[in-house]
Each structure stands twice: as C-alpha cells, then as structure tokens.
Amino acid sequence: MSVSVQSLSKVYGAQKAVDNISFSLKKGEIVGFLGPNGAGKSTTMKMITGYLQPDAGTATVCGIDVVQDALAVKKKIGYLPESNPLYYDMYVKEYLAFIAGVHQLAQAKQRIADVIALTGLQVEQHKKLGQLSKGYKQRAGLAAALIHQPEVLILDEPTTGLDPNQIQEIRQVIKAQGADKTVLFSSHILQEVQAICDRIIIINKGKIVADDYLTNLQQQQQQVVQVGFAEALEAEWLQRLVHSRNVHKLDTHRWQIETDAPDQLRKELLELALAQQFNITSLQTAGLNLEEVFRQLTTQA
C-alpha cells in the first residue's frame, strides 16, 4: 500500500479531532476525503505528511513510518495544505527554484519549466507570489507539491479560489497525476470530487463513516423514486406511504421521494394510483448524488 493508516488518533484538550481511524490507499487511486468543517480532515492529512504527531496509532507512506522517519516520508509526498503558505516576496520561478533546491533535484531548470506548464502558470511566472490572484497562488502551491515528482499527493482543498475554467484545468492535472501516483484530496466542491474520484472516504466528528466506491455508497444510502401524475396531488397522499421518507415537489405534477426500499415504494405508488384512480405518467428510481449521500452520512445521529 502507498499509504496505510491504522488506529490513528489526535486529541486537542477534551476534543478528539481524529478518533481511531484506519484506511489504506493503493498506487493509482484518486481518493476523495470528505467531511464537514472540523471533522478531522486536515488534521489527518497533517499526520500522514508528518507535520503533526499522532497521539495514538500509526501512519506509513510507501512502507515508511511517518513518526520514525518523517524526512524520508516528506521526500515521497507532495503536499498542498489548506493554508498554502508561500513566500510572497519571492518570484514564482525563484520560489520553485528554492523548492527544487530543497529536494536537491537534478535538471531543476527543466523541471521548473515542466511544472509551470503543467499547472498553467506561464502567464504569471515572472510575477512575485504576493502579486498573484488567489487562484494562481493555488497553482503555485500545486506546482511546488509536484516539482519533485512524488509518489503520493496530499491535496487539501486544491481548487479553493479557482474560477470554473481553472477548476476544470486543475481537475485534469489531478486526474493525470492519478495515473501513476496515489492521490488523496479534500474538497467542499462535491461535484469536483464526484467528477474525479471513484472511491470516497467520509469523516464526521473524527470518525470514518464511509469508505467505499461512490456507486456502492449511492446504493447503500436511501434512494429516490421520481413519480409523475396527470393530476395535481397534495403532498399528504405521498407522505402517507409506508416506505416514503422525504417528499419533494419538483413541479405541479412531478415528485421526488426518498426511500430505503424503492421497489416497495414503487408498488405502493401503483396501488395508490389504482385505488384513487390517479394516472401515473412516469415512474423511475434514481441513485443519490454525492451531495445527498454526504448529507445523509454526516447528519445521522
């Protein structure tokens, strides 16, 4: 495994920021790491990268323990933290040359040119970092994380501050890196996670509440049945159904109903239409999107 986390915990005073979590990541995986604010995402990432010491448990990167040999781990990891600390008085190319020097890269000049092109910094490469927009600062941080060609990428909110076009470009960069690297990244833009990742880890209040492929998560959580009637019904007709959980009106004649038993709910709808002489114009089961899965998993008691 490229990354292995076993029984990892971190406590701040009386608060367990990370509470006995375990997961592993394989080479070639792009894994979305999700959770509400304060759930423990950034703390977990900092422990994996060696920037924070765990209070219990272990984390290894490419077989190296992050506590026993933090320097060796940092050589394997490209890390873009949420705060993205930069030296604002340095020029873009100067900063990347400094990072290349830290990693003692051979052919540093060519590698700097490569990451500038990869992250779309060409237009801004002669400016000081402090003069860049927030989006271009993110690109500079990503370029620094990639410059030494790490085996593992840890990206904490990599698309913060980017406009829709820039998000699309960085999405392609992340997907390309996932071909031969392990990528773990967090984001509050769930559409981006859904577009890039197959596997999702969701953490809530310091505990992992889901770790699976997105398609499996969608099937495990409540699904939705969409139904259309020729008549304009009142919501009470649908709320009375045994397997109806939440009813949402889409328009005058169409409804979306959350359920944990879609087949039984479809049967109930057909029985309702027959008994009340309603005319069903459409009836279909749809999986939940990532936002709905996230909401269900992080709001459950």
Backbone hydrogen bonds, N-H to C=O, Kabsch-Sander energy under -0.5 kcal/mol:
donor,donor_aa,acceptor,acceptor_aa,energy
2,S,25,L,-1.4
3,V,25,L,-1.9
4,S,60,T,-2.4
5,V,23,F,-3.1
6,Q,58,T,-2.8
8,L,21,I,-2.8
9,S,56,A,-2.3
10,K,18,V,-2.4
12,Y,15,Q,-3.1
13,G,11,V,-0.6
15,Q,12,Y,-2.4
17,A,10,K,-1.2
17,A,15,Q,-1.1
18,V,10,K,-1.9
19,D,206,G,-3.1
20,N,18,V,-0.7
21,I,8,L,-2.2
23,F,5,V,-1.7
25,L,3,V,-2.7
28,G,181,K,-0.9
29,E,26,K,-1.7
31,V,29,E,-0.6
31,V,183,V,-3.1
32,G,199,R,-2.1
33,F,185,F,-2.8
34,L,32,G,-0.6
34,L,201,I,-3.1
39,A,36,P,-1.8
44,T,40,G,-2.0
45,M,41,K,-2.4
46,K,42,S,-2.4
47,M,43,T,-1.8
48,I,44,T,-2.2
49,T,45,M,-2.0
50,G,46,K,-0.6
50,G,47,M,-0.5
51,Y,46,K,-1.9
52,L,46,K,-1.5
55,D,9,S,-2.4
56,A,9,S,-1.3
58,T,6,Q,-2.4
60,T,4,S,-2.6
61,V,64,I,-2.5
62,C,2,S,-3.5
64,I,61,V,-1.8
66,V,59,A,-2.6
69,D,65,D,-2.1
70,A,67,V,-0.5
73,V,69,D,-1.6
74,K,70,A,-2.2
75,K,71,L,-1.2
76,K,72,A,-0.7
76,K,73,V,-1.2
77,I,73,V,-1.0
78,G,152,V,-2.8
79,Y,77,I,-0.5
80,L,154,I,-2.6
88,Y,86,L,-1.0
90,M,87,Y,-2.0
92,V,127,K,-2.4
93,K,125,Q,-1.3
95,Y,91,Y,-3.1
96,L,92,V,-2.3
97,A,93,K,-2.1
98,F,94,E,-2.0
99,I,95,Y,-2.3
100,A,96,L,-2.4
101,G,97,A,-2.1
102,V,98,F,-2.0
103,H,99,I,-1.8
104,Q,101,G,-1.0
105,L,100,A,-2.2
108,A,105,L,-0.6
111,R,107,Q,-1.9
112,I,108,A,-2.6
113,A,109,K,-1.8
114,D,110,Q,-2.0
115,V,111,R,-2.3
116,I,112,I,-2.0
117,A,113,A,-1.9
118,L,114,D,-2.5
119,T,115,V,-2.1
120,G,117,A,-0.7
121,L,116,I,-2.7
122,Q,116,I,-0.5
124,E,121,L,-0.7
125,Q,121,L,-0.9
125,Q,122,Q,-0.9
127,K,124,E,-1.9
129,L,90,M,-3.0
130,G,88,Y,-2.1
131,Q,128,K,-1.6
132,L,129,L,-1.3
137,K,133,S,-2.1
138,Q,134,K,-1.9
139,R,135,G,-1.6
140,A,136,Y,-2.2
141,G,137,K,-2.3
142,L,138,Q,-2.3
143,A,139,R,-2.6
144,A,140,A,-2.1
145,A,141,G,-1.7
146,L,142,L,-1.5
147,I,143,A,-1.2
149,Q,146,L,-2.2
151,E,76,K,-1.1
152,V,76,K,-2.2
153,L,182,T,-3.3
154,I,78,G,-3.1
155,L,153,L,-0.6
155,L,184,L,-2.6
156,D,80,L,-2.9
156,D,154,I,-0.5
157,E,155,L,-0.8
157,E,186,S,-1.4
160,T,157,E,-1.4
162,L,159,T,-1.9
167,I,163,D,-2.8
168,Q,164,P,-1.8
169,E,165,N,-1.8
170,I,166,Q,-2.8
171,R,167,I,-2.4
172,Q,168,Q,-1.7
173,V,169,E,-1.7
174,I,170,I,-2.6
175,K,171,R,-2.5
176,A,172,Q,-2.3
177,Q,173,V,-2.2
178,G,174,I,-1.6
179,A,176,A,-1.3
180,D,177,Q,-1.1
181,K,177,Q,-0.9
182,T,151,E,-2.2
183,V,29,E,-3.0
183,V,181,K,-0.5
184,L,153,L,-2.8
185,F,31,V,-2.2
186,S,155,L,-2.3
187,S,33,F,-0.5
190,L,188,H,-1.2
192,E,189,I,-1.0
193,V,189,I,-1.4
194,Q,190,L,-2.6
195,A,191,Q,-1.6
196,I,192,E,-1.8
197,C,193,V,-3.0
198,D,30,I,-0.8
199,R,30,I,-0.8
200,I,212,D,-2.9
201,I,32,G,-3.1
202,I,210,A,-2.6
203,I,34,L,-3.1
204,N,207,K,-3.1
206,G,39,A,-2.1
207,K,204,N,-1.7
209,V,202,I,-2.7
209,V,207,K,-0.5
210,A,202,I,-1.3
212,D,200,I,-2.0
214,L,198,D,-3.4
217,L,213,Y,-2.2
218,Q,214,L,-2.4
219,Q,215,T,-1.4
220,Q,216,N,-2.3
221,Q,217,L,-1.9
223,Q,259,T,-2.6
224,V,286,A,-2.2
225,V,257,I,-2.7
226,Q,284,Q,-3.2
227,V,225,V,-0.5
227,V,255,W,-2.3
228,G,282,S,-2.7
229,F,253,H,-2.7
230,A,279,N,-2.9
233,L,231,E,-1.0
237,W,234,E,-1.3
238,L,234,E,-0.5
238,L,235,A,-1.0
239,Q,235,A,-2.2
240,R,236,E,-1.4
241,L,238,L,-1.0
244,S,241,L,-1.5
245,R,258,E,-2.8
246,N,258,E,-0.7
248,H,256,Q,-3.1
250,L,248,H,-0.6
250,L,254,R,-2.2
251,D,254,R,-1.6
255,W,227,V,-2.9
256,Q,248,H,-3.2
257,I,225,V,-2.7
258,E,246,N,-2.9
259,T,223,Q,-3.0
265,L,261,A,-2.2
266,R,262,P,-2.3
267,K,263,D,-1.8
268,E,264,Q,-2.3
269,L,265,L,-2.4
270,L,266,R,-2.1
271,E,267,K,-2.3
272,L,268,E,-2.6
273,A,269,L,-2.4
274,L,270,L,-2.1
275,A,271,E,-2.6
276,Q,272,L,-2.4
277,Q,273,A,-0.9
278,F,273,A,-1.6
280,I,278,F,-0.6
281,T,228,G,-2.6
282,S,228,G,-1.3
284,Q,226,Q,-2.5
286,A,224,V,-3.3
293,V,289,N,-2.1
294,F,290,L,-3.0
295,R,291,E,-2.2
296,Q,292,E,-2.1
297,L,293,V,-2.4
298,T,294,F,-2.0
299,T,295,R,-0.8
300,Q,296,Q,-0.7
